[in-house]
Amino acid sequence: MKYEAFNETNFKFKGQSAFMKGKVRDVYEIGENHILFVVSDRISAFDHVLPRPIPYKGEILNLIAAKALKMTEDIVPNWLEEVPDPAVSFGKKCKPFPVEMVIRGYLVGHAWREYNSGKRSICGIPMPEGMVENQKFEKPILTPTSKAETGHDEDLSRQQILDSGLVSEKHYNQLEEITYRLFERGSETAAKQGLILVDTKYEFGLYEDEVYLIDEVHTPDSSRYFYSQGYAENFAKGLKQKQLSKEFIREWLMEHDFQGREGDVMPDINDEVVEMVMNRYIELYDKVTGEKFVFSNRNDLLNRIESNVNRVIEKKL
């Protein structure tokens, strides 16, 4: 089945003061105090945007994030004010902290690749000898990274962050505390849906000198989930875990000899691969939210988005 997807936008909104194209989102600043995310269907892995967009991916990320932000606003205020379109979020313009707060409950993904290469610490956090892939940490570990719009994010220790002045000690202590609380909430929510929140990242900013949660939360682009059912049995047998995350895309690329290294050639992304990825995102939406994903009408998609955004801007400005 053929679904319409969009790779990018180039709107000119009333009051628009700036525009930036991120890895997967087109970011519009509206006036001095508001920001607008149009979440495209672009998909990235190994810091490379794949050559074909994935239908509905942007809407899925946007809607999961909106639900998660609503469910965590008792822990920390967040930037989101409205969702004028399934692919769009509108809210407060915050001053971002230049770090991403990555928190890991299990040894998997990047942490496992580091561990498997012989390293026994990540971001200054020691990891015990004798661990195996997908093993649960005794308690979640914080592994912050730099925040790069292009290129690779770099692992950072708490001391490196403080010594470089990226974040003040006062604010960093707040970010740590909030991150642990958000991860606990996300884990509880996931467990109700038969999922394990394996790892995730949070981004924060300041709005009127108060720490705000910004960006997306608990989406498949920012988080990794295992299915609870079968985890213990698969772990005992040393088998792969069934997971809902973007890791399956990285694994597919690695199987086709692509890891974003110099000289690597992006494999062909055919219709079958596009549909497979779309279906995995839809599955994640259904599982994470406990609701069935509703396919929006994508006829004249960009005009739909522009019209919905204009209605909100008229109201706000």
Sequence and secondary structure as in RCSB ss.txt:
>XXXX:A:sequence
MKYEAFNETNFKFKGQSAFMKGKVRDVYEIGENHILFVVSDRISAFDHVLPRPIPYKGEILNLIAAKALKMTEDI
VPNWLEEVPDPAVSFGKKCKPFPVEMVIRGYLVGHAWREYNSGKRSICGIPMPEGMVENQKFEKPILTPTSKAET
GHDEDLSRQQILDSGLVSEKHYNQLEEITYRLFERGSETAAKQGLILVDTKYEFGLYEDEVYLIDEVHTPDSSRY
FYSQGYAENFAKGLKQKQLSKEFIREWLMEHDFQGREGDVMPDINDEVVEMVMNRYIELYDKVTGEKFVFSNRND
LLNRIESNVNRVIEKKL
>XXXX:A:secstr
             TTEEEEEE SSEEEEEETTTEEEEEE S  EETTEE SS  TTHHHHHHHHHHHHHHHHTTT
S BSEEEEEETTEEEEE  EE SEEEEEEEES HHHHHHHHTT  EETTEE  TT  TT EEEEEEE  EE  SS
S   B  HHHHHHHTSS HHHHHHHHHHHHHHHHHHHHHHHHTTEEEEEEEEEEEEETTEEEEES  S TTTEEE
EESTTHHHHHHHT    EEETHHHHHHHHHTT SS TT       HHHHHHHHHHHHHHHHHHHSS       TT
HHHHHHHHHHHHHHHH 
